[in-house]
Amino acid sequence: MSSMTPSCNNHKSGFVNIVGNPNVGKSTLMNALVGERLSIITSKAQTTRHRIMGIVNGEDFQMVYSDTPGVLSPNYRLQEKMLEFSRSALVDADVLLYVTEVQDNPERNADFLEKVKRMAASGVRVFLIINKIDLTTQETLENLVAFWHTQLPEAEIFPISAQERFGVDQLFEAIKEALPVGPPFFPKDQLTDKSERFFVNEIIREKILQNYDKEIPYSVEVEVESFVEEELIIRISAVIYCERDSQKGIIIGKAGSALKRVGSQARREIEDFFQKQVFLQLYVKVDRDWRSNTGRLKHYGYDLT
């Protein structure tokens, strides 16, 4: 750690954890603050399944952001693990960003909000983010600010539009000011705690979310079986796991057309992510009821240990 510690004594570093209900724009905000596309962004709820870390470094600071799954009432074991990721973000936060938006129902997941209130009352810096303000009126926004002042009186309130980047720079500066003094937690050239394979998984899963309806996107997990980087190309082989044979047929599509479309879209985005030519092979296999199987969930990385 000493080799990573800057010589100045006023270096700031801390964990900035992003929590909130599904579909309020947490991943969009995370990507805007980090300046890199690390989290899946789609119009569907429950797109973030893991706690994803993004690290922002400056000469005299290190911000360690965590995007978390949306808080929900779990219906199966996978969602229970997702909720554990969200709750874990309440434990180690130096600055907590509780994200809501102009049409969010604050009574959703009131138990989780109570935990946030207790954190704020205990002295943890809590920033209440009202996102998507470009979709409402000034009067409605003023009413929301007044409401949240009563709900979280210790919190600092930031009306923003993460999509339009309105208010994001001011929020970034406020976060930097709120960080405690201390050495960096990670090397200064590190961007995230996740592997290259993880981001390939996420890009493929995003394309599944965008191309299939109903239960299919939520029944799917992606696993990279091989990732070989050569001088001019990256060769990737990945498996899309689903829960039932009928889902496998839908994912593949007539004469493989649906899977080919997903593969083509994912390959282009992976190439953009790594700035290198990519050869991508996709396969589809059935892993029955994996979302309710503790052993399989651990295998796919849904474990805090």
PAMI-360430 format. One record per residue (C-alpha): residue in three letters; x, y, z. Coordinates in steps of 0.1 Angstrom, whole numbers, plus 5000, padded with zeros to 4 digits. Layout:
N
ALAXYZ
...
//
This chain:
305
MET500050005000
SER502850245008
SER504050244972
MET500650364961
THR500450634987
PRO500950994973
SER503451214991
CYS500851474999
ASN499151455033
ASN495751585021
HIS495051294997
LYS491351194998
SER489850854991
GLY486550674999
PHE483850444988
VAL480850614971
ASN478050364969
ILE474950414947
VAL471650264958
GLY467950304951
ASN464950144935
PRO465049974901
ASN465050184870
VAL465850524886
GLY469050564866
LYS471750434890
SER473850284862
THR473550594840
LEU474750804869
MET477550564877
ASN478850574841
ALA478550954840
LEU480550994872
VAL483250744862
GLY483450854826
GLU483550494814
ARG480650264804
LEU480950004831
SER477249924840
ILE474449794818
ILE471950064808
THR468549954793
SER464950064798
LYS464249734815
ALA464249704853
GLN466649474872
THR469449514846
THR472249544872
ARG472749214890
HIS476149264907
ARG477849534927
ILE480049684900
MET482949904910
GLY484350204891
ILE487450384902
VAL488150754895
ASN491650884902
GLY493051234905
GLU496351354918
ASP494951414952
PHE491951184953
GLN490550844946
MET486750784943
VAL485650414945
TYR482150404931
SER479850104934
ASP476750054913
THR474249814929
PRO471149624918
GLY467849804923
VAL466149734957
LEU463249494953
SER461249234972
PRO462848914961
ASN460848644944
TYR463648384939
ARG467148314952
LEU468948524925
GLN466948834936
GLU467848764972
LYS471548764963
MET470949094944
LEU469349244975
GLU472349134995
PHE474649334971
SER472549644977
ARG472449605014
SER476249555015
ALA476649895000
LEU475150045032
VAL477949895053
ASP481150045038
ALA479950375023
ASP481950695030
VAL479450875008
LEU476050715000
LEU474150824969
TYR470450744973
VAL469050774938
THR465350844932
GLU463651004902
VAL460751234894
GLN458250944890
ASP459650714916
ASN457350594944
PRO459150664977
GLU457050414995
ARG458550124975
ASN460949934997
ALA460350155027
ASP462449925049
PHE465549995028
LEU464950365030
GLU464750345068
LYS468250195068
VAL469350495047
LYS467750735072
ARG469650565101
MET472850605082
ALA472350975076
ALA471351025113
SER474550845123
GLY476751095105
VAL477450915071
ARG477351165042
VAL474151085023
PHE473451264990
LEU469751234978
ILE469851234941
ILE466551334923
ASN467251204887
LYS465451264854
ILE464551624862
ASP464351694825
LEU461051494825
THR459151714850
THR458152074857
GLN459852324881
GLU456852314904
THR456851934907
LEU460651934913
GLU460252194941
ASN457551974957
LEU459851674955
VAL462751864971
ALA460551974999
PHE459251615004
TRP462751465005
HIS463851735030
THR461251595054
GLN462151225046
LEU465951265048
PRO466651595067
GLU470351515071
ALA470851445034
GLU472151695008
ILE469751704978
PHE470951714942
PRO468451744914
ILE470151614882
SER469651454848
ALA472251184845
GLN471251114809
GLU471751484799
ARG474651524823
PHE472851824839
GLY474151874875
VAL476651574873
ASP479751794874
GLN478451974905
LEU477651644921
PHE481151514913
GLU482751804930
ALA480551774961
ILE481451404964
LYS485151484961
GLU484751744989
ALA483051495011
LEU485651225009
PRO487751145040
VAL491451215040
GLY493450895034
PRO495650695010
PRO494250524978
PHE492650184982
PHE493650064947
PRO496550134923
LYS496150474906
ASP495850314871
GLN493050074881
LEU489650144866
THR487449864881
ASP487549554903
LYS485949344876
SER487749124850
GLU487649164812
ARG485448854811
PHE482949014834
PHE482449304810
VAL482049074780
ASN479348884800
GLU477549214807
ILE477649334771
ILE476249004759
ARG473549014786
GLU472649374777
LYS472049264741
ILE469748984753
LEU467849244774
GLN467449454743
ASN466449174719
TYR464048954739
ASP460849014758
LYS458948884789
GLU460848634811
ILE463748544787
PRO466248824798
TYR465648754835
SER466148374830
VAL469548404813
GLU473148404826
VAL476248444804
GLU479648284810
VAL482748334790
GLU484448004785
SER487548124767
PHE489148474762
VAL492348464741
GLU493948794732
GLU496248774702
GLU498249054687
LEU495549164662
ILE492349004676
ILE490548884707
ARG488948534704
ILE486048484727
SER483748184733
ALA480748244756
VAL477748034767
ILE474248174772
TYR472547964799
CYS468747964802
GLU466447764825
ARG464247564800
ASP464447404766
SER461647634753
GLN463747934762
LYS466747794743
GLY464647774711
ILE463548134715
ILE467048264721
ILE468448074691
GLY465548174668
LYS464548044634
ALA467647914617
GLY469748084644
SER468748434633
ALA468048574668
LEU471348444683
LYS473248574653
ARG471748924658
VAL472748924695
GLY476248804686
SER476649064659
GLN475549354682
ALA477649224711
ARG480749184690
ARG480649544678
GLU480249674713
ILE483049444727
GLU485249574699
ASP484449934709
PHE485049844746
PHE488549684740
GLN489449894709
LYS490449574691
GLN488949334666
VAL486949054682
PHE485948704670
LEU482848604691
GLN481248254693
LEU478048214712
TYR476347894724
VAL473147834742
LYS472747574769
VAL470047484795
ASP470947514832
ARG467647424848
ASP466347654876
TRP469747804881
ARG468148124896
SER467047924926
ASN470147704930
THR472547834956
GLY475447634942
ARG474947754906
LEU474448114918
LYS477848094936
HIS479347954904
TYR478048254884
GLY479548504910
TYR476448584930
ASP478148554964
LEU479448814988
THR482248585002
//
